[in-house]
Amino acid sequence: MHNAENEIKQAKLEASSEKPSAPDNAVQDGKNNSDISVSYGSELNPEDGSKAPAVDNRSNLQAVLRSLPQPELRLLCSLLAHDGLSDSAYLLVGEVLKKIVALAPFFCCHFINELARSMQNLTLRAMKELHLYENSEKALLSSSSANGTAVLRVVQALSSLVNTLQERKDPEQPAEKDHSDAVSQISEINTALDSLWLELSNCISKIESSSEYASNLSPASASAAMLTTGVAPPLPAGTQNLLPYIESFFVTCEKLRPGQPDAVQDASTSDMEDASTSSGGQRSSACQASLDEKQNAFVKFSEKHRRLLNAFIRQNSGLLEKSFSLMLKIPRLIDFDNKRAYFRSKIKHQYDHHHHSPVRISVRRPYILEDSYNQLRMRSPQDLKGRLTVQFQGEEGIDAGGLTREWYQSISRVIVDKSALLFTTVGNDLTFQPNPNSVYQTEHLSYFKFVGRVVGKALFDGQLLDAHFTRSFYKHILGVKVTYHDIEAIDPSYYKNLKWMLENDISDVLDLTFSMDADEEKLILYEKAEVTDCELIPGGRNIRVTEENKHEYVDRVAEHRLTTAIRPQINAFLEGFNELIPRELISIFNDKELELLISGLPDIDLDDLKTNTEYSGYSIASPVVQWFWEIVQGFSKEDKARFLQFVTGTSKVPLEGFSELQGISGPQRFQIHKAYGSTNHLPSAHTCFNQLDLPEYTSKEQLQERLLLAIHEANEGFGFG
């Protein structure tokens, strides 16, 4: 082993013998050769002090590198595929390859070809190893994955070389034939690896089918372990052997499949909702069209093995910033607790790498909104990242954290109070959205920027707020398009009319134009004394709604009712919010997860909910109903919150208990209705009536599987299957 390491070091010395004192930036990836030529031997012109081209020195360097013995270069590449060297030796091999290519790009294609040969033999060994794991649990438990680690090393080296091949544009770039040969080699590697990834998937499926493994990997088990011990539960024995294979697969998808990373994009929530139906029927063909991403190997693999992938992330959240980073492009594949941990780590990184002075404020309780606004609005975004300490005037006490928590709770209640004129309740008395008539509040847009800062600061500090917003407002924070589905929570009758339009032929039936008349505008700007009609598009009063353009009409109506009337308030809020929380970071959450992030996981008294439940088509003694309550009782705290969101539209528990649960028209208890039709359908919900439509499933297991799928996937439009 020491001899091999000495050979590597000797190769490194030969590669850099011309100028051993070259600066580091001359050998980093992505530097062009003009930089390198200056670093290596450029001399000052004695007459004017300018730098003269170091053509001779550069030519000498190229000649030295070209003269390197081919057998030694092949050995250098092959070492990555062999076991037995130290970690530092493997790192040294990778460093030497990168430096040689940085100095002499013509070696890039040569190294790719050599690594491709190594990968061919390595793939055969890896296939045998995975097949052994799949058929022998003893083998999985008693050995380590040397082949998987070797595959990962070679794939990472190839990804670095491919990146260099794609980025370099200079005279020393490989000849066109060499370049095309290298690209062809990468394509052949991908084809050869497909069988390895299939074997990997089969192996994981076999492991996941084991009852012992399945229970250890379940989100409920993870949640219970986190609550009792504060740490993630250990992975099932032996599964760690699969991690290097999974990492290799992800690196291949991201780096070795040109053009594919851009194709790996998550379908937005709004697109998925548009593609779904809300009647409990089958998903529409439009939904299937929007899910073309599922043809992508990465998405299919990640969806199939989501539980194991999230278990790995739970053990090591750093994976999301490294080999598992591609999952951030499809955030719905990541469990909420893993997203939250990733979010906190990124925020902590911001805080730890910059010095921030404490932010001290002194407020009077009766004037907490005004005092907080006046003391925080002029602070810079960087100032606001400091630790917040609060003093309530006229009260003794040192803020060791308790006063700050109290301030966040108090300020959030005052912000949404009707007297502040900033927010208004919509549909029920539990959720809020910006008041379109906030203009009557002096400096209202400045206040909305302040509110955005407060919400952003709470997330930055890991504090919770006692405020719950509408689904559409959470979508605005996330930058997700609102849809007509969001209208149901504020005006179910209007929503039904729009839904009917989309599901039926309206030719010669409706007499509508692309405009809103004054009466409709009053539904939006209900506090204004004078309103006029409004065009949804330029010249909309003269454009009739037809069967061909009805989808555009519905989109325009949804945008107008949920966005246009409060666009200035939304923009002001986001200006303050994004000063502390980057848009790209918060966008990994969906609207329901954002509510849990801002307001926390509630304590839900299921006995109280059960006592205040009404039934239609079922009774408390119905087997399906009894199964239902047993299943919900066994939910994790997160899944209980998701269930409450699914049936009521919010995770907020009424202060007086579920007997005071509100609906669109006032007090409305939770209802379970019998859903007639196929038991293949998922449960569906009508949040404006706190109503769950539950099919009469044939077993408790089927009910549990369908209910969990509904409360987790309804965010992406799968709530009605």
C-alpha positions in Angstrom: 0.0 0.0 0.0 2.8 2.4 0.9 4.5 1.7 -2.5 1.2 2.7 -4.3 1.1 5.9 -2.3 4.7 6.6 -3.2 3.9 6.1 -6.9 1.1 8.6 -6.6 3.2 11.2 -5.0 5.9 10.6 -7.6 3.4 11.2 -10.4 2.3 14.4 -8.7 5.9 15.6 -8.5 6.4 14.9 -12.2 3.2 16.7 -13.1 4.3 19.8 -11.3 8.1 19.6 -11.5 8.4 22.5 -14.0 7.2 25.1 -11.4 6.7 23.5 -8.0 5.8 26.9 -6.4 2.8 27.5 -8.7 -0.1 29.2 -6.9 -3.2 27.1 -6.0 -5.5 29.0 -8.4 -3.5 27.6 -11.3 -4.7 24.1 -10.7 -8.4 24.6 -9.7 -11.2 23.3 -11.9 -12.7 25.9 -14.2 -9.5 28.0 -14.6 -8.7 28.7 -18.3 -5.3 28.2 -19.7 -4.6 31.9 -20.1 -4.6 32.1 -16.4 -2.3 29.1 -16.2 0.1 30.5 -18.7 0.5 33.7 -16.6 0.9 31.7 -13.4 3.6 29.5 -14.9 6.6 31.6 -15.9 5.2 34.9 -17.1 8.1 37.4 -16.9 8.1 41.2 -16.7 9.2 43.2 -19.8 12.3 45.1 -18.7 11.3 48.2 -20.7 7.7 48.8 -19.6 7.2 46.4 -16.7 4.3 44.6 -18.5 4.0 40.8 -18.5 5.3 39.0 -21.6 3.7 35.8 -22.7 5.4 32.7 -21.3 5.1 30.7 -24.4 8.3 28.8 -24.0 7.6 27.9 -20.4 4.1 26.8 -21.2 5.3 24.7 -24.1 7.9 23.1 -21.9 5.2 22.3 -19.3 3.0 20.8 -22.0 5.9 18.7 -23.3 6.7 17.4 -19.8 3.1 16.4 -19.3 2.8 14.7 -22.7 5.9 12.7 -21.9 4.4 11.1 -18.8 4.4 7.3 -19.2 1.1 5.9 -20.3 1.2 2.8 -18.1 1.6 5.0 -15.0 -1.3 7.2 -16.0 -3.5 4.1 -16.5 -2.3 2.9 -13.1 -3.3 6.3 -11.6 -6.9 5.9 -12.9 -7.2 2.2 -12.0 -6.3 2.9 -8.3 -9.7 4.5 -7.7 -11.4 1.2 -8.5 -9.2 -0.9 -6.2 -9.6 -1.5 -2.5 -6.9 -1.3 0.1 -5.5 2.2 0.0 -6.0 4.8 2.7 -8.6 7.5 2.3 -5.8 10.1 2.0 -4.3 8.1 -0.9 -7.6 8.1 -2.8 -8.0 11.8 -2.2 -4.4 12.3 -3.5 -5.3 10.4 -6.7 -8.3 12.6 -7.3 -6.2 15.7 -6.7 -3.5 14.6 -9.1 -6.0 13.9 -11.9 -7.6 17.3 -11.4 -4.3 19.1 -11.5 -3.0 17.3 -14.6 -6.3 18.1 -16.4 -6.1 21.7 -15.2 -2.6 22.1 -16.7 -3.1 19.9 -19.7 -6.8 19.6 -20.8 -5.9 17.1 -23.5 -5.6 14.5 -20.8 -9.3 14.8 -19.9 -10.6 12.5 -22.5 -7.8 10.0 -21.9 -8.7 9.8 -18.2 -12.4 9.4 -19.0 -11.6 6.5 -21.3 -9.4 4.8 -18.6 -12.0 5.3 -15.9 -14.7 3.9 -18.2 -12.6 0.7 -18.6 -12.3 0.5 -14.8 -16.1 1.0 -14.4 -16.8 -1.9 -16.7 -15.1 -4.5 -14.5 -16.3 -2.8 -11.3 -19.9 -2.9 -12.4 -19.8 -6.7 -12.7 -18.4 -7.1 -9.2 -20.9 -4.6 -7.8 -23.8 -6.5 -9.5 -22.7 -9.7 -7.8 -22.4 -8.0 -4.5 -25.9 -6.5 -4.6 -27.3 -9.8 -5.8 -25.7 -11.4 -2.8 -27.2 -8.8 -0.4 -30.6 -9.3 -2.0 -30.6 -13.0 -1.4 -28.7 -13.2 1.9 -29.4 -11.1 4.9 -26.4 -12.6 6.5 -24.2 -11.2 3.8 -25.7 -7.8 4.2 -25.0 -7.9 8.0 -21.5 -9.4 7.9 -19.7 -7.5 5.2 -18.9 -4.0 4.1 -19.5 -2.6 0.6 -16.0 -2.3 -0.8 -17.4 -2.4 -4.4 -20.0 0.3 -3.6 -17.4 2.6 -2.3 -15.2 2.0 -5.3 -18.1 2.7 -7.7 -18.7 6.0 -5.8 -15.0 7.0 -6.2 -14.9 6.4 -9.9 -18.3 8.1 -10.5 -17.2 11.2 -8.6 -13.9 11.3 -10.6 -15.8 11.0 -13.8 -18.2 13.7 -12.8 -15.3 16.1 -12.2 -13.8 15.3 -15.6 -17.1 15.6 -17.4 -17.6 19.0 -15.8 -14.1 20.1 -17.0 -14.9 18.7 -20.5 -18.1 20.8 -20.7 -16.7 24.0 -19.2 -13.3 24.4 -21.0 -13.3 26.6 -24.1 -9.7 27.3 -25.0 -7.0 26.4 -27.6 -5.9 23.4 -25.5 -9.4 21.9 -25.6 -9.4 18.2 -26.8 -9.7 17.6 -30.5 -13.3 17.2 -31.7 -12.9 13.5 -32.3 -11.4 13.0 -28.8 -14.3 15.0 -27.3 -16.9 13.0 -29.1 -15.2 9.8 -28.1 -15.3 10.9 -24.5 -19.0 11.9 -24.7 -19.7 8.5 -26.3 -17.9 6.8 -23.4 -20.1 8.6 -20.9 -23.2 7.5 -22.8 -22.0 3.9 -22.8 -21.2 4.1 -19.0 -24.7 5.3 -18.4 -26.2 2.4 -20.4 -24.0 -0.1 -18.6 -24.9 1.3 -15.2 -28.7 1.0 -15.8 -28.5 -2.7 -14.9 -26.6 -1.9 -11.7 -29.3 0.6 -10.7 -32.0 -1.9 -11.4 -30.3 -4.4 -9.2 -29.9 -1.8 -6.5 -33.6 -1.0 -6.6 -34.5 -4.7 -6.4 -32.1 -5.1 -3.4 -33.7 -2.2 -1.6 -37.2 -3.4 -2.3 -36.3 -6.8 -0.8 -35.0 -5.2 2.3 -37.9 -2.8 2.6 -40.4 -5.7 2.4 -39.0 -7.2 5.6 -41.4 -6.4 8.5 -38.5 -5.6 10.8 -37.0 -3.1 8.3 -40.4 -1.6 7.4 -41.2 -0.8 11.0 -37.8 0.8 11.6 -38.0 2.9 8.5 -41.6 4.3 9.1 -41.9 8.0 9.7 -44.1 7.3 12.7 -41.2 5.3 14.3 -38.8 8.1 13.5 -41.1 10.7 15.0 -41.6 8.7 18.2 -37.9 8.1 18.6 -37.1 11.8 18.1 -39.7 12.8 20.7 -38.4 10.3 23.4 -34.6 10.4 22.8 -34.1 13.6 20.7 -32.1 11.7 18.1 -33.1 9.8 14.9 -33.6 6.0 15.3 -30.7 3.9 14.1 -30.9 2.5 10.6 -31.7 -1.2 10.2 -28.5 -3.3 10.4 -26.6 -3.6 7.1 -28.5 -0.9 5.2 -25.4 1.4 5.5 -23.8 -0.9 2.9 -26.2 0.4 0.3 -25.5 4.1 0.9 -22.4 4.4 -1.4 -24.4 2.7 -4.2 -27.3 5.2 -3.7 -24.9 8.1 -3.6 -23.3 6.8 -6.9 -26.7 6.7 -8.5 -27.5 10.3 -7.5 -24.1 11.6 -8.7 -24.7 9.8 -12.0 -28.1 11.3 -12.5 -26.9 14.8 -11.6 -23.5 14.9 -13.3 -23.2 12.2 -15.9 -26.4 12.6 -17.8 -26.1 15.8 -19.8 -29.2 17.9 -19.8 -31.0 15.8 -17.3 -30.6 18.0 -14.1 -32.7 20.7 -15.8 -35.3 18.2 -16.6 -35.5 17.1 -12.9 -38.0 19.7 -11.8 -40.9 19.2 -9.5 -44.3 19.9 -10.9 -45.7 22.8 -8.9 -48.5 22.4 -6.5 -50.8 24.6 -8.5 -50.1 22.6 -11.7 -50.9 19.4 -9.9 -54.1 20.8 -8.4 -55.2 22.0 -11.8 -54.7 18.5 -13.1 -56.7 16.8 -10.4 -60.4 16.6 -9.7 -62.1 17.3 -6.4 -65.0 14.8 -6.8 -63.2 11.7 -5.7 -62.8 10.5 -9.2 -59.8 9.2 -11.0 -56.9 11.6 -11.9 -57.4 13.3 -15.2 -55.2 12.8 -18.2 -53.9 16.3 -17.7 -52.5 15.3 -14.4 -50.7 12.4 -16.0 -49.3 14.8 -18.6 -48.0 17.1 -15.9 -46.2 14.1 -14.3 -43.9 13.3 -17.3 -41.1 13.9 -14.8 -41.9 10.5 -13.4 -40.3 8.9 -16.5 -37.0 10.3 -15.1 -35.0 7.5 -13.6 -34.1 9.6 -10.6 -37.7 10.5 -9.7 -38.9 7.0 -10.1 -36.2 5.6 -7.9 -36.6 8.3 -5.3 -40.4 7.9 -5.1 -40.1 4.1 -4.8 -37.5 4.2 -2.0 -38.5 7.4 -0.4 -38.6 5.9 3.1 -35.1 4.5 3.1 -33.7 7.7 1.5 -35.3 9.8 4.2 -34.0 7.5 6.9 -30.5 8.1 5.6 -31.1 11.9 5.6 -32.4 11.7 9.1 -29.2 10.0 10.2 -27.0 12.5 8.3 -28.7 15.8 7.2 -25.5 16.8 5.4 -26.4 14.3 2.6 -28.8 16.9 1.3 -26.0 19.4 0.7 -23.8 16.7 -0.9 -24.7 13.6 -2.8 -28.4 13.8 -2.1 -28.7 17.4 -3.2 -30.7 16.5 -6.3 -33.6 15.6 -4.1 -33.9 19.4 -3.3 -35.2 19.8 -6.9 -38.1 17.5 -6.0 -38.7 18.6 -2.4 -42.0 16.7 -2.1 -39.8 13.5 -1.8 -38.3 14.8 1.4 -40.1 14.3 4.7 -41.0 17.5 6.6 -38.7 16.8 9.5 -35.8 16.4 7.2 -36.7 19.7 5.3 -37.0 21.5 8.7 -33.5 20.2 9.8 -32.0 21.2 6.5 -33.6 24.7 6.8 -32.3 25.1 10.3 -28.8 24.1 9.3 -28.7 26.7 6.4 -30.0 29.4 8.8 -27.4 28.4 11.4 -24.7 28.6 8.7 -25.8 32.2 8.0 -25.6 33.1 11.6 -22.3 31.4 12.5 -20.4 32.9 9.6 -21.2 36.5 10.4 -20.9 38.6 13.5 -24.2 40.0 14.5 -24.7 42.4 17.4 -27.7 41.8 19.7 -31.0 43.4 18.7 -32.5 45.0 21.8 -36.0 46.5 21.9 -38.1 47.9 24.8 -41.8 48.0 24.3 -45.0 48.9 26.2 -47.5 46.1 26.2 -50.5 48.2 25.2 -48.5 49.6 22.3 -46.5 46.5 21.4 -47.2 46.9 17.6 -46.4 50.5 17.4 -43.3 50.3 19.6 -41.9 47.2 17.8 -42.6 48.8 14.4 -40.8 52.0 15.3 -37.8 50.2 16.7 -37.3 47.5 14.1 -38.4 49.1 10.8 -35.2 51.1 10.4 -32.8 48.3 11.2 -30.8 46.8 8.3 -31.4 43.2 7.3 -28.0 42.2 8.7 -28.8 43.9 12.0 -32.0 41.8 12.3 -30.0 38.6 12.1 -28.6 39.3 15.6 -30.1 37.8 18.7 -33.3 39.5 19.8 -33.7 40.5 23.4 -37.0 42.1 24.6 -37.8 44.3 27.6 -41.4 45.0 28.5 -41.4 48.5 30.0 -42.4 48.8 33.6 -41.7 45.1 34.3 -38.7 43.5 36.0 -37.0 40.6 34.5 -34.0 39.7 32.3 -34.7 38.1 28.9 -33.2 34.7 29.0 -35.4 33.6 26.1 -38.8 33.6 27.8 -39.6 37.2 27.2 -38.6 36.9 23.5 -41.0 33.9 23.1 -43.7 35.9 24.8 -43.1 38.9 22.4 -43.4 36.7 19.3 -46.7 35.3 20.6 -48.1 38.7 21.5 -47.0 40.6 18.4 -48.4 37.9 16.1 -51.8 38.1 17.8 -51.8 41.9 17.5 -50.8 41.9 13.9 -53.8 39.9 12.8 -56.2 41.6 15.2 -59.0 43.4 13.3 -58.2 46.7 15.0 -54.9 46.8 13.2 -56.7 46.7 9.8 -53.8 44.7 8.3 -55.4 41.3 8.1 -58.9 39.9 7.8 -60.4 36.5 8.4 -61.7 34.7 5.4 -64.1 31.7 5.4 -63.7 31.1 9.2 -62.3 33.0 12.2 -59.1 31.0 12.3 -57.1 31.9 9.2 -56.0 35.3 8.0 -55.0 37.0 4.8 -54.0 40.6 3.9 -56.9 43.1 4.2 -57.5 44.6 0.7 -58.7 47.7 2.6 -55.6 48.2 4.7 -55.1 51.5 2.9 -57.1 53.0 5.8 -54.1 52.2 8.0 -51.5 54.9 7.9 -48.3 53.7 6.4 -50.0 50.3 5.7 -47.4 49.0 3.2 -44.6 49.9 5.6 -46.4 47.9 8.2 -46.7 44.9 5.9 -43.0 45.0 5.3 -42.5 45.0 9.0 -44.9 42.0 9.4 -42.8 40.2 6.7 -39.7 40.9 8.8 -41.4 39.6 12.0 -42.4 36.3 10.3 -39.0 36.0 8.7 -37.2 36.8 12.0 -39.3 34.2 13.8 -38.3 31.5 11.3 -34.7 32.7 11.5 -34.7 32.5 15.3 -36.6 29.2 15.4 -39.6 30.9 17.2 -43.3 30.1 16.7 -46.1 32.5 16.0 -49.7 32.4 17.2 -51.1 33.2 13.7 -52.4 31.0 10.9 -52.9 32.3 7.4 -54.9 31.2 4.4 -53.6 28.5 2.0 -53.4 31.1 -0.8 -51.3 33.5 1.4 -48.8 30.7 2.2 -48.6 30.1 -1.5 -47.8 33.7 -2.1 -45.0 33.5 0.4 -43.6 30.4 -1.4 -44.0 32.0 -4.8 -46.5 29.3 -5.9 -49.3 30.1 -8.3 -52.8 30.2 -6.7 -55.6 28.3 -8.4 -59.3 28.2 -8.4 -59.2 25.4 -5.9 -58.0 28.0 -3.3 -61.3 29.9 -3.8 -63.2 27.0 -2.1 -62.0 28.0 1.3 -63.4 31.6 1.0 -66.4 31.1 -1.3 -67.5 27.5 -1.8 -70.5 28.4 -4.0 -68.4 30.4 -6.4 -65.8 27.6 -6.5 -68.6 25.1 -7.4 -69.6 27.4 -10.3 -66.1 27.6 -11.6 -65.6 23.9 -11.3 -68.9 23.2 -13.2 -67.6 25.5 -16.0 -64.5 23.4 -16.4 -66.2 20.1 -16.3 -69.0 20.9 -18.7 -69.4 22.3 -22.2 -70.5 25.9 -21.8 -71.2 26.7 -25.5 -74.3 28.8 -25.7 -74.9 28.3 -22.0 -73.2 31.2 -20.2 -73.1 34.8 -21.1 -69.8 36.0 -19.5 -67.0 38.3 -20.5 -63.4 38.6 -19.2 -64.5 41.2 -16.6 -65.9 41.3 -13.1 -69.0 43.5 -12.5 -69.4 45.8 -9.5 -71.4 43.3 -7.5 -68.6 40.7 -7.9 -66.0 43.3 -6.9 -67.8 44.0 -3.7 -67.2 40.4 -2.7 -63.5 41.2 -2.8 -63.4 44.8 -1.7 -66.3 44.4 0.7 -65.4 47.4 2.9 -65.2 50.0 0.1 -68.2 52.1 -0.4 -67.6 52.6 -4.1 -66.5 49.9 -6.5 -66.6 49.6 -10.3 -66.4 46.7 -12.7 -62.9 45.4 -13.5 -61.4 43.9 -16.7 -59.5 40.7 -16.2 -57.5 41.3 -19.4 -57.2 44.4 -21.6 -60.5 44.9 -23.4 -62.0 42.1 -21.3 -65.5 43.6 -21.3 -65.7 42.9 -25.0 -64.2 39.4 -24.9 -66.7 36.6 -24.4 -65.9 33.5 -22.4 -66.1 30.4 -24.7 -65.5 26.7 -24.4 -62.0 27.3 -25.9 -60.9 30.1 -23.5 -62.7 29.1 -20.3 -59.6 27.7 -18.6 -57.9 31.1 -19.0 -61.0 32.8 -17.6 -60.9 30.6 -14.5 -57.2 31.3 -14.0 -57.8 35.0 -14.4 -60.6 35.0 -11.9 -58.6 33.1 -9.3 -55.6 35.4 -9.8 -57.9 38.5 -9.4 -59.8 37.3 -6.4 -56.8 35.9 -4.5 -53.9 38.1 -5.6 -54.7 41.3 -7.6 -56.7 43.0 -4.9 -53.9 42.5 -2.3 -50.9 42.6 -4.6 -49.3 45.7 -3.0 -49.7 44.2 0.5 -48.2 40.9 -0.7 -45.2 42.6 -2.3 -44.5 44.7 0.8 -44.7 41.6 3.1 -42.4 39.6 0.8 -39.9 42.5 0.7 -39.5 42.3 4.5 -39.7 38.5 4.6 -37.1 37.8 2.0 -34.6 40.1 3.7 -34.1 37.3 6.2 -35.3 34.2 4.5 -34.1 33.5 0.9 -36.8 32.6 -1.6 -35.0 29.5 -2.8 -34.6 28.2 0.8 -38.2 28.6 1.9 -39.5 27.1 -1.4 -38.6 23.5 -0.4 -41.8 23.6 1.7 -45.3 23.4 0.5 -48.1 25.6 1.9 -49.2 23.2 4.6 -45.7 22.5 5.7 -45.0 26.3 5.9 -47.9 26.6 8.3 -46.4 24.0 10.5 -43.0 25.7 10.3 -44.4 29.1 11.3 -46.9 28.0 13.9 -45.6 24.7 15.1 -47.2 21.3 15.6 -50.4 21.6 17.6 -51.5 19.5 20.6 -54.6 17.8 19.3 -57.0 16.2 21.8 -58.5 13.4 19.7 -61.0 12.4 22.4 -62.4 16.0 22.2 -62.5 15.8 18.4 -64.2 12.4 18.5 -66.8 13.7 21.0 -67.6 16.5 18.6 -67.9 14.5 15.4 -71.1 14.1 13.4 -71.7 11.2 11.0 -73.6 10.8 7.7 -74.1 7.3 6.2 -72.0 5.9 9.1 -72.4 5.6 12.8 -69.9 5.6 15.7 -70.3 1.8 15.6 -69.5 1.3 11.9 -66.3 -0.8 11.4 -64.8 1.8 9.1 -65.3 4.5 11.7 -63.8 2.5 14.5 -60.8 1.7 12.3 -60.5 5.3 11.4 -60.2 6.5 15.1 -57.8 3.7 15.9 -55.6 4.7 12.9 -55.6 8.4 13.7 -54.9 7.7 17.4 -51.7 6.0 16.2 -50.6 8.9 14.0 -47.4 10.8 14.8 -47.8 14.4 16.0 -46.9 15.6 12.5 -49.5 13.3 10.8 -52.2 14.4 13.3 -51.5 18.0 12.3 -51.6 17.1 8.6 -54.9 15.3 9.1 -56.3 18.4 10.8 -55.1 20.6 7.9 -56.6 18.1 5.4 -60.1 18.3 6.9 -60.3 21.8 8.3 -57.8 23.7 6.1 -55.6 24.7 9.0 -53.6 23.1 11.8 -55.0 25.6 14.4 -57.0 24.0 17.2 -59.9 26.2 18.4 -59.1 27.8 21.8 -62.4 26.5 23.3 -61.9 23.0 21.8 -63.5 21.3 18.9 -67.0 22.0 20.0 -66.3 25.6 18.7 -64.8 24.5 15.4 -65.8 27.0 12.7 -67.0 26.5 9.1 -67.8 28.8 6.3 -71.1 29.9 7.9 -70.3 29.8 11.6 -69.9 26.9 14.1 -69.5 23.6 12.3 -68.4 20.4 13.9 -66.2 17.8 12.2 -68.1 15.5 10.0 -67.5 12.1 8.5 -69.6 11.3 5.5 -69.8 8.0 3.7 -68.4 8.3 0.2 -70.2 6.0 -2.2 -68.4 4.5 -5.2 -65.1 2.7 -5.6 -63.0 1.9 -2.6 -60.0 2.6 -4.9 -60.6 6.3 -4.3 -58.8 8.2 -1.7 -60.6 10.0 1.1 -61.5 13.6 0.2 -62.3 16.6 2.2 -64.3 19.9 2.1 -62.5 22.2 4.4 -65.1 24.9 4.3 -67.5 22.4 6.0 -64.9 20.5 8.1 -66.1 17.4 6.2 -64.3 14.1 5.5 -65.7 11.9 2.7 -64.6 8.4 3.6 -65.2 5.4 1.3 -66.2 2.1 3.0 -62.9 0.3 2.8 -62.7 -3.4 3.2 -59.9 -3.6 5.7 -58.2 -1.4 8.3 -54.9 -1.8 6.4 -56.4 -0.4 3.2 -58.0 2.5 5.1 -54.7 3.4 6.8 -52.8 3.3 3.5 -55.3 5.4 1.7 -55.7 7.9 4.5 -52.0 8.5 4.9 -51.6 8.9 1.1 -54.4 11.5 1.1 -53.1 13.6 4.0 -49.5 13.6 2.6 -50.1 13.8 -1.1 -53.1 16.1 -1.3 -50.7 19.0 -1.3 -49.6 17.9 -4.8 -53.1 17.2 -6.1 -53.4 13.5 -5.2 -56.0 14.1 -2.6 -58.7 12.6 -4.8 -57.7 9.4 -6.4 
